[in-house]
Amino acid sequence: MERSRKGQESGSREPGSDGEALKRLEALQPAYERLRADRIRAESDVERLTAELAAARAQAREELGTDDEAEIRRMIEEARAENARRVEAFAQSLRAVQDRLAALDAAR
């Protein structure tokens, strides 16, 4: 008799806990679907960005002769320094022209 009661009691608990588990699963389903969609989108982004990176590296090798980031940074800094030198040289040339024009005006 004791045994049959225990069987009945555990049998009566299982459907209740199954129902609760199903309700909980149903409540979690939207979050799961959202995360699943996010994962799929992230995987797609990784594939797209990997392809873009490969294309950018190929373009850098073609145009700059390297795809090494440190080397490209060095090249950019070198180009900036050269630009600064050229701007200064241009400014000096302009000052020289202005000085000559001022001297011509003073001579008149």
LUMTIVO-889679 format. One record per residue: residue in three letters; residue number from 0; x, y, z of N, C-alpha, C, O, CB in turn. Coordinates in nm, 4 decimals. Each point is the difference from the previous one (the first is absolute). Glycine has a CB too. Example, Ala and Ser with C-alpha at 12.3 -4.5 7.8 and 13.67 -1.06 7.14 Angstrom:
# residues 2
 type seq      n.X      n.Y      n.Z     ca.X     ca.Y     ca.Z      c.X      c.Y      c.Z      o.X      o.Y      o.Z     cb.X     cb.Y     cb.Z
  Ala   0   1.3190  -0.5690   0.7800  -0.0890   0.1190   0.0000   0.0900   0.1200   0.0000   0.1036  -0.0019   0.0665  -0.2928  -0.1154   0.0581
  Ser   1   0.1542   0.2223  -0.1966   0.0820   0.1190   0.0060  -0.0770   0.1090   0.0730   0.0509   0.1108   0.0169   0.0675  -0.1736  -0.2314
//
This chain:
# residues 108
 type seq      n.X      n.Y      n.Z     ca.X     ca.Y     ca.Z      c.X      c.Y      c.Z      o.X      o.Y      o.Z     cb.X     cb.Y     cb.Z
  Met   0   0.0814  -0.1180   0.0000  -0.0814   0.1180   0.0000   0.0861   0.1247   0.0000  -0.0269   0.0965  -0.0715  -0.1520  -0.2216   0.1898
  Glu   1   0.2824   0.1210  -0.0369   0.0942   0.1112   0.0087   0.0629   0.0268  -0.1371   0.0167   0.1142  -0.0427   0.0301  -0.1707   0.2849
  Arg   2  -0.0136  -0.0518  -0.3074   0.0631   0.0107  -0.1296  -0.0945   0.0608  -0.1036   0.0425   0.0840  -0.0793   0.0996  -0.2811   0.1371
  Ser   3  -0.2623   0.1588  -0.0590  -0.0939   0.0493  -0.0996  -0.0292   0.1478   0.0218  -0.0222   0.0732  -0.0965  -0.0782  -0.3017   0.0789
  Arg   4   0.0999   0.2738   0.1433  -0.0205   0.1419   0.0270   0.1162   0.0825  -0.0543  -0.0199   0.1045  -0.0620  -0.1130  -0.1629   0.2670
  Lys   5   0.2553   0.0095  -0.1804   0.1160   0.0710  -0.0492  -0.0036   0.0091  -0.1525   0.0305   0.1052  -0.0563   0.1015  -0.1831   0.2557
  Gly   6  -0.1673  -0.0265  -0.2639  -0.0097   0.0006  -0.1453  -0.1036   0.0985  -0.0471   0.0211   0.0716  -0.0979   0.0496  -0.3081   0.0932
  Gln   7  -0.1835   0.2408   0.0745  -0.1051   0.0931  -0.0369   0.0434   0.1436   0.0260  -0.0269   0.0894  -0.0802  -0.1447  -0.2644   0.1306
  Glu   8   0.2396   0.1966   0.0635   0.0426   0.1353   0.0334   0.1004   0.0517  -0.1026  -0.0123   0.1121  -0.0494  -0.0273  -0.1599   0.2929
  Ser   9   0.1389  -0.0350  -0.2747   0.0985   0.0464  -0.0969  -0.0649   0.0134  -0.1374   0.0368   0.0883  -0.0775   0.1486  -0.1981   0.2088
  Gly  10  -0.2793   0.0249  -0.1613  -0.0719   0.0106  -0.1263  -0.0810   0.1272  -0.0061  -0.0112   0.0606  -0.1065   0.0019  -0.3077   0.0925
  Ser  11  -0.0466   0.2885   0.1237  -0.0803   0.1211   0.0002   0.0870   0.1243  -0.0044  -0.0453   0.1047  -0.0463  -0.1310  -0.2254   0.1728
  Arg  12   0.3012   0.1120  -0.0792   0.0911   0.1150  -0.0040   0.0553   0.0214  -0.1407   0.0172   0.1140  -0.0431   0.0432  -0.1552   0.2833
  Glu  13  -0.0330  -0.0654  -0.3105   0.0642   0.0116  -0.1311  -0.0818   0.0819  -0.0992   0.0562   0.0886  -0.0645   0.0505  -0.3079   0.1068
  Pro  14  -0.2363   0.1942  -0.0576  -0.0736   0.0813  -0.0963   0.0020   0.1479   0.0364   0.0071   0.0854  -0.0884  -0.1524  -0.2817   0.0420
  Gly  15   0.1392   0.2273   0.1750   0.0054   0.1398   0.0414   0.1339   0.0621  -0.0337   0.0053   0.1114  -0.0521  -0.1660  -0.1610   0.2347
  Ser  16   0.2673  -0.0198  -0.1542   0.1319   0.0541  -0.0297   0.0241   0.0020  -0.1509   0.0692   0.0885  -0.0503   0.0159  -0.1727   0.2720
  Asp  17  -0.1417  -0.0127  -0.2943   0.0105   0.0030  -0.1461  -0.0708   0.1222  -0.0548   0.0501   0.0668  -0.0905  -0.0383  -0.3170   0.0832
  Gly  18  -0.1270   0.2788   0.0620  -0.0754   0.1175  -0.0446   0.0767   0.1278   0.0285   0.0041   0.0912  -0.0826  -0.2178  -0.2140   0.1222
  Glu  19   0.2742   0.1283   0.0777   0.0791   0.1179   0.0346   0.1213   0.0115  -0.0913   0.0359   0.1091  -0.0443  -0.1128  -0.1265   0.2826
  Ala  20   0.1393  -0.0961  -0.2657   0.1166   0.0006  -0.0884  -0.0397   0.0453  -0.1403   0.0728   0.0762  -0.0635   0.0319  -0.2615   0.1985
  Leu  21  -0.2190   0.1391  -0.1832  -0.0461   0.0424  -0.1327  -0.0289   0.1488  -0.0030   0.0347   0.0684  -0.0963  -0.1308  -0.2952   0.0584
  Lys  22   0.0327   0.2774   0.1426  -0.0280   0.1436   0.0068   0.1310   0.0793  -0.0011   0.0126   0.1014  -0.0686  -0.2264  -0.1470   0.1967
  Arg  23   0.3092  -0.0025  -0.0514   0.1289   0.0689   0.0060   0.0691  -0.0043  -0.1361   0.0568   0.0997  -0.0445  -0.0357  -0.1585   0.2887
  Leu  24  -0.0261  -0.0573  -0.3101   0.0590  -0.0105  -0.1332  -0.0676   0.0959  -0.0977   0.0667   0.0654  -0.0802  -0.0095  -0.3053   0.1262
  Glu  25  -0.1889   0.2474  -0.0387  -0.0733   0.0915  -0.0871   0.0378   0.1447   0.0280   0.0112   0.0807  -0.0923  -0.1996  -0.2444   0.0816
  Ala  26   0.2081   0.1965   0.1376   0.0396   0.1364   0.0367   0.1423   0.0302  -0.0485   0.0307   0.1140  -0.0347  -0.1825  -0.1246   0.2364
  Leu  27   0.2372  -0.0897  -0.2040   0.1386   0.0186  -0.0430   0.0156  -0.0032  -0.1523   0.1010   0.0461  -0.0531  -0.0290  -0.1497   0.2676
  Gln  28  -0.1691   0.0507  -0.2826   0.0085  -0.0170  -0.1451   0.0313   0.1311  -0.0740   0.0879  -0.0011  -0.0863  -0.2493  -0.1877   0.1082
  Pro  29   0.0945   0.3014   0.0069   0.0335   0.1244  -0.0728   0.1456   0.0432   0.0199   0.0652   0.0444  -0.0945  -0.3033   0.0253   0.1196
  Ala  30   0.2883  -0.0826   0.0965   0.1389   0.0368   0.0258   0.0935  -0.0924  -0.0781   0.0993   0.0457  -0.0565  -0.1616   0.0402   0.2863
  Tyr  31   0.0312  -0.2137  -0.2331   0.0802  -0.0961  -0.0755   0.0004   0.0362  -0.1484   0.1056   0.0010  -0.0632  -0.1597  -0.1803   0.2317
  Glu  32  -0.0614   0.2084  -0.2232  -0.0104   0.0336  -0.1421   0.0765   0.1283  -0.0313   0.0650   0.0103  -0.1040  -0.2890  -0.1235   0.0942
  Arg  33   0.2162   0.2107   0.0999   0.0725   0.1253  -0.0184   0.1509  -0.0253  -0.0008   0.0721   0.0510  -0.0858  -0.2601   0.0750   0.1974
  Leu  34   0.2347  -0.2057  -0.0147   0.1431  -0.0320   0.0072   0.0450  -0.0812  -0.1211   0.1103   0.0194  -0.0512  -0.1245  -0.0155   0.3012
  Arg  35  -0.0699  -0.0927  -0.2943   0.0315  -0.0810  -0.1178   0.0134   0.0897  -0.1233   0.0930  -0.0153  -0.0792  -0.2154  -0.1824   0.1794
  Ala  36   0.0288   0.2910  -0.1153   0.0070   0.0942  -0.1128   0.1247   0.0875   0.0111   0.0657   0.0278  -0.1003  -0.3174  -0.0267   0.0841
  Asp  37   0.2843   0.0422   0.1380   0.1208   0.0801   0.0211   0.1249  -0.0785  -0.0376   0.0917   0.0543  -0.0615  -0.2076   0.0703   0.2449
  Arg  38   0.1195  -0.2530  -0.1462   0.1152  -0.0836  -0.0336   0.0139  -0.0147  -0.1511   0.1104   0.0095  -0.0537  -0.1372  -0.1330   0.2705
  Ile  39  -0.0841   0.1007  -0.2848   0.0034  -0.0157  -0.1453   0.0478   0.1294  -0.0652   0.0810  -0.0025  -0.0927  -0.2682  -0.1665   0.1037
  Arg  40   0.1362   0.2825   0.0383   0.0404   0.1303  -0.0525   0.1495   0.0242   0.0268   0.0716   0.0492  -0.0872  -0.3068   0.0396   0.1241
  Ala  41   0.2812  -0.1231   0.0823   0.1414   0.0186   0.0346   0.0891  -0.0875  -0.0882   0.1050   0.0449  -0.0459  -0.1701   0.0099   0.2832
  Glu  42   0.0238  -0.1788  -0.2609   0.0781  -0.0884  -0.0865   0.0063   0.0558  -0.1413   0.1039  -0.0065  -0.0656  -0.1702  -0.1908   0.2056
  Ser  43  -0.0447   0.2519  -0.1864  -0.0037   0.0606  -0.1327   0.0916   0.1225  -0.0050   0.0721   0.0204  -0.0977  -0.3084  -0.1038   0.0651
  Asp  44   0.2328   0.1646   0.1389   0.0872   0.1174   0.0063   0.1467  -0.0412  -0.0012   0.0817   0.0634  -0.0667  -0.2589   0.0608   0.1935
  Val  45   0.2109  -0.2294  -0.0540   0.1386  -0.0475   0.0029   0.0437  -0.0427  -0.1401   0.1104   0.0333  -0.0432  -0.1385  -0.1086   0.2830
  Glu  46  -0.0567   0.0028  -0.3100   0.0338  -0.0432  -0.1361   0.0196   0.1198  -0.0914   0.0969   0.0055  -0.0757  -0.2259  -0.2171   0.1106
  Arg  47   0.0365   0.3084  -0.0281   0.0071   0.1188  -0.0850   0.1257   0.0815   0.0322   0.0727   0.0418  -0.0901  -0.3248  -0.0363   0.0760
  Leu  48   0.2763   0.0162   0.1429   0.1157   0.0798   0.0403   0.1323  -0.0698  -0.0309   0.0991   0.0657  -0.0320  -0.2392   0.0353   0.2113
  Thr  49   0.1418  -0.2326  -0.1700   0.1199  -0.0755  -0.0364   0.0299   0.0182  -0.1487   0.1155   0.0174  -0.0388  -0.1627  -0.1858   0.2214
  Ala  50  -0.0565   0.1642  -0.2650   0.0180   0.0208  -0.1438   0.0454   0.1428  -0.0286   0.0867   0.0218  -0.0846  -0.2627  -0.1950   0.0374
  Glu  51   0.1174   0.2713   0.1178   0.0409   0.1395  -0.0185   0.1459   0.0201   0.0408   0.0742   0.0716  -0.0673  -0.3111   0.0023   0.1078
  Leu  52   0.2775  -0.1363   0.0684   0.1389   0.0112   0.0455   0.0950  -0.0600  -0.1027   0.1043   0.0582  -0.0299  -0.1811  -0.0678   0.2688
  Ala  53   0.0415  -0.1058  -0.2927   0.0841  -0.0634  -0.1016   0.0118   0.0899  -0.1232   0.1077   0.0129  -0.0581  -0.1768  -0.2409   0.1417
  Ala  54  -0.0424   0.2899  -0.1227   0.0026   0.0901  -0.1159   0.0847   0.1243   0.0295   0.0748   0.0460  -0.0862  -0.3033  -0.1286   0.0175
  Ala  55   0.2169   0.1365   0.1894   0.0783   0.1184   0.0377   0.1490  -0.0334   0.0042   0.0833   0.0799  -0.0429  -0.2786   0.0080   0.1761
  Arg  56   0.2282  -0.2059  -0.0816   0.1403  -0.0411   0.0036   0.0556  -0.0159  -0.1420   0.1127   0.0406  -0.0283  -0.1530  -0.1567   0.2486
  Ala  57  -0.0397   0.0572  -0.3082   0.0440  -0.0171  -0.1388   0.0195   0.1365  -0.0667   0.0966   0.0201  -0.0735  -0.2186  -0.2413   0.0604
  Gln  58   0.0311   0.3136   0.0387   0.0118   0.1345  -0.0565   0.1245   0.0702   0.0547   0.0715   0.0667  -0.0749  -0.3227  -0.0537   0.0514
  Ala  59   0.2771  -0.0276   0.1524   0.1186   0.0620   0.0609   0.1273  -0.0573  -0.0615   0.0930   0.0747  -0.0302  -0.2198  -0.0389   0.2452
  Arg  60   0.1317  -0.1664  -0.2338   0.1182  -0.0622  -0.0620   0.0202   0.0530  -0.1413   0.1127   0.0259  -0.0424  -0.1472  -0.2328   0.1811
  Glu  61  -0.0772   0.2228  -0.2116   0.0088   0.0476  -0.1376   0.0440   0.1460  -0.0055   0.0866   0.0356  -0.0799  -0.2649  -0.1986   0.0148
  Glu  62   0.1195   0.2476   0.1491   0.0267   0.1431  -0.0065   0.1231   0.0429   0.0790   0.0710   0.0920  -0.0407  -0.3131  -0.0599   0.0112
  Leu  63   0.2678  -0.0979   0.1421   0.1079   0.0435   0.0886   0.1171  -0.0979   0.0060   0.1059   0.0315   0.0541  -0.2772   0.0875   0.0783
  Gly  64   0.1512  -0.2359  -0.1875   0.1060  -0.0991   0.0017   0.0066  -0.0815   0.1289   0.0882  -0.0844   0.0154   0.0354   0.2332  -0.1665
  Thr  65  -0.2158  -0.1241   0.2433  -0.0029  -0.0740   0.1263  -0.1400   0.0055   0.0586  -0.0785   0.0900  -0.0299   0.3218  -0.0385   0.0717
  Asp  66  -0.2728  -0.1502   0.0429  -0.1251   0.0046   0.0758   0.0295   0.0003   0.1499  -0.0897  -0.0181   0.0823  -0.0307  -0.1019  -0.2693
  Asp  67   0.2478   0.1408   0.2207   0.0411   0.0064   0.1393  -0.0439   0.1337   0.0600   0.0383   0.1062  -0.0493   0.1590  -0.2586   0.0023
  Glu  68  -0.2779   0.1468   0.1535  -0.0564   0.1212   0.0581   0.1070   0.0947   0.0522  -0.0105   0.1210  -0.0196  -0.1912  -0.2514   0.0790
  Ala  69   0.3034   0.0784   0.0061   0.1065   0.0849   0.0534   0.0745   0.0707  -0.1132   0.0340   0.1178   0.0109  -0.0102  -0.2720   0.1869
  Glu  70   0.0007   0.0823  -0.3046   0.0693   0.0582  -0.1154  -0.0871   0.1079  -0.0646   0.0507   0.1051  -0.0390   0.0724  -0.3230  -0.0001
  Ile  71  -0.2516   0.1930   0.0278  -0.0912   0.0999  -0.0583  -0.0055   0.1241   0.0893  -0.0002   0.1122  -0.0506  -0.1374  -0.2959  -0.0572
  Arg  72   0.1333   0.1646   0.2405   0.0022   0.1147   0.0927   0.1282   0.0818  -0.0195  -0.0037   0.1230  -0.0032  -0.1354  -0.2534   0.1704
  Arg  73   0.2518   0.0605  -0.1802   0.1272   0.0683  -0.0214  -0.0037   0.0805  -0.1295   0.0478   0.1133  -0.0049   0.0717  -0.2949   0.1312
  Met  74  -0.1763   0.1227  -0.2305  -0.0102   0.0676  -0.1289  -0.0891   0.1243   0.0104   0.0296   0.1035  -0.0596   0.0046  -0.3240  -0.0572
  Ile  75  -0.1423   0.2091   0.1922  -0.0906   0.1142   0.0181   0.0713   0.1125   0.0749  -0.0091   0.1165  -0.0389  -0.1902  -0.2721   0.0408
  Glu  76   0.2692   0.1210   0.1039   0.0740   0.1011   0.0771   0.1069   0.0660  -0.0858   0.0218   0.1209   0.0085  -0.0642  -0.2501   0.2020
  Glu  77   0.1083   0.0500  -0.2924   0.1013   0.0529  -0.0907  -0.0635   0.0979  -0.0991   0.0551   0.1068  -0.0267   0.0792  -0.3196   0.0504
  Ala  78  -0.2502   0.1756  -0.0776  -0.0706   0.0877  -0.0943  -0.0456   0.1288   0.0687   0.0063   0.1076  -0.0594  -0.0820  -0.3095  -0.0704
  Arg  79   0.0297   0.1912   0.2545  -0.0410   0.1211   0.0741   0.1187   0.0922   0.0224  -0.0113   0.1215  -0.0161  -0.1710  -0.2513   0.1295
  Ala  80   0.2953   0.0728  -0.0765   0.1206   0.0809   0.0218   0.0423   0.0680  -0.1300   0.0371   0.1174   0.0007   0.0362  -0.2729   0.1840
  Glu  81  -0.0787   0.0832  -0.2955   0.0340   0.0572  -0.1306  -0.0968   0.1119  -0.0356   0.0418   0.1039  -0.0512   0.0533  -0.3244  -0.0225
  Asn  82  -0.2229   0.2007   0.1000  -0.0991   0.1061  -0.0253   0.0312   0.1241   0.0823  -0.0079   0.1119  -0.0508  -0.1657  -0.2857   0.0005
  Ala  83   0.2088   0.1549   0.1769   0.0331   0.1135   0.0869   0.1220   0.0745  -0.0551   0.0026   0.1231   0.0002  -0.0976  -0.2458   0.2002
  Arg  84   0.1958   0.0487  -0.2474   0.1195   0.0636  -0.0589  -0.0382   0.0800  -0.1248   0.0472   0.1120  -0.0196   0.0983  -0.2991   0.1085
  Arg  85  -0.2304   0.1293  -0.1720  -0.0400   0.0689  -0.1231  -0.0839   0.1242   0.0292   0.0156   0.1024  -0.0665  -0.0100  -0.3216  -0.0533
  Val  86  -0.0935   0.2108   0.2179  -0.0800   0.1171   0.0379   0.0918   0.1111   0.0490  -0.0180   0.1162  -0.0366  -0.1778  -0.2640   0.0971
  Glu  87   0.2938   0.1131   0.0219   0.0950   0.1002   0.0499   0.0811   0.0601  -0.1140   0.0229   0.1209  -0.0022  -0.0099  -0.2431   0.2203
  Ala  88   0.0305   0.0397  -0.3125   0.0759   0.0507  -0.1151  -0.0871   0.0940  -0.0832   0.0482   0.1026  -0.0478   0.0906  -0.3137   0.0433
  Phe  89  -0.2651   0.1774  -0.0130  -0.0920   0.0855  -0.0748  -0.0188   0.1329   0.0729   0.0001   0.1064  -0.0619  -0.1176  -0.3098  -0.0310
  Ala  90   0.1014   0.1962   0.2252  -0.0166   0.1223   0.0793   0.1236   0.0888  -0.0124  -0.0133   0.1219  -0.0109  -0.1365  -0.2452   0.1716
  Gln  91   0.2689   0.0651  -0.1593   0.1240   0.0774  -0.0156   0.0065   0.0648  -0.1377   0.0422   0.1149  -0.0131   0.0743  -0.2696   0.1726
  Ser  92  -0.1581   0.0812  -0.2616  -0.0014   0.0552  -0.1359  -0.0955   0.1183  -0.0083   0.0326   0.1022  -0.0604   0.0228  -0.3285  -0.0337
  Leu  93  -0.1715   0.2130   0.1538  -0.0962   0.1101   0.0002   0.0557   0.1224   0.0718  -0.0170   0.1129  -0.0461  -0.1694  -0.2792   0.0401
  Arg  94   0.2534   0.1432   0.1196   0.0591   0.1118   0.0742   0.1083   0.0689  -0.0839   0.0124   0.1225   0.0020  -0.0610  -0.2410   0.2163
  Ala  95   0.1258   0.0393  -0.2913   0.1058   0.0564  -0.0849  -0.0607   0.0854  -0.1104   0.0500   0.1087  -0.0292   0.0977  -0.3063   0.0784
  Val  96  -0.2552   0.1491  -0.1107  -0.0674   0.0769  -0.1054  -0.0575   0.1281   0.0594   0.0127   0.1073  -0.0591  -0.0678  -0.3197  -0.0678
  Gln  97  -0.0083   0.2015   0.2437  -0.0560   0.1187   0.0645   0.1101   0.1015   0.0329  -0.0190   0.1203  -0.0179  -0.1669  -0.2614   0.1131
  Asp  98   0.3009   0.0924  -0.0470   0.1118   0.0886   0.0316   0.0509   0.0714  -0.1241   0.0284   0.1197   0.0051   0.0341  -0.2696   0.1839
  Arg  99  -0.0505   0.0785  -0.3007   0.0459   0.0613  -0.1257  -0.1002   0.1029  -0.0503   0.0378   0.1075  -0.0466   0.0852  -0.3180  -0.0106
  Leu 100  -0.2518   0.1762   0.0672  -0.1028   0.0954  -0.0420   0.0040   0.1248   0.0885  -0.0133   0.1120  -0.0494  -0.1308  -0.3022  -0.0338
  Ala 101   0.1621   0.1706   0.2114   0.0090   0.1139   0.0917   0.1217   0.0854  -0.0325  -0.0072   0.1228   0.0064  -0.1080  -0.2565   0.1721
  Ala 102   0.2275   0.0700  -0.2134   0.1204   0.0740  -0.0370  -0.0211   0.0791  -0.1290   0.0472   0.1131  -0.0117   0.0922  -0.2880   0.1249
  Leu 103  -0.2107   0.1155  -0.2107  -0.0297   0.0700  -0.1256  -0.0903   0.1199   0.0266   0.0207   0.1073  -0.0567   0.0030  -0.3230  -0.0717
  Asp 104  -0.1240   0.1980   0.2146  -0.0897   0.1100   0.0334   0.0768   0.1116   0.0698  -0.0269   0.1175  -0.0251  -0.1653  -0.2784   0.0440
  Ala 105   0.2867   0.1271   0.0677   0.0776   0.0993   0.0729   0.0937   0.0747  -0.0959   0.0297   0.1174   0.0220  -0.0428  -0.2593   0.1876
  Ala 106   0.0597   0.0748  -0.3155   0.0927   0.0621  -0.0946  -0.0725   0.0989  -0.0909   0.0657   0.0873  -0.0567   0.0770  -0.2935   0.0634
  Arg 107  -0.2664   0.1978  -0.0225  -0.0766   0.0902  -0.0887  -0.0112   0.1308   0.0601  -0.0604   0.0899  -0.0585  -0.0650  -0.2728  -0.0322
//
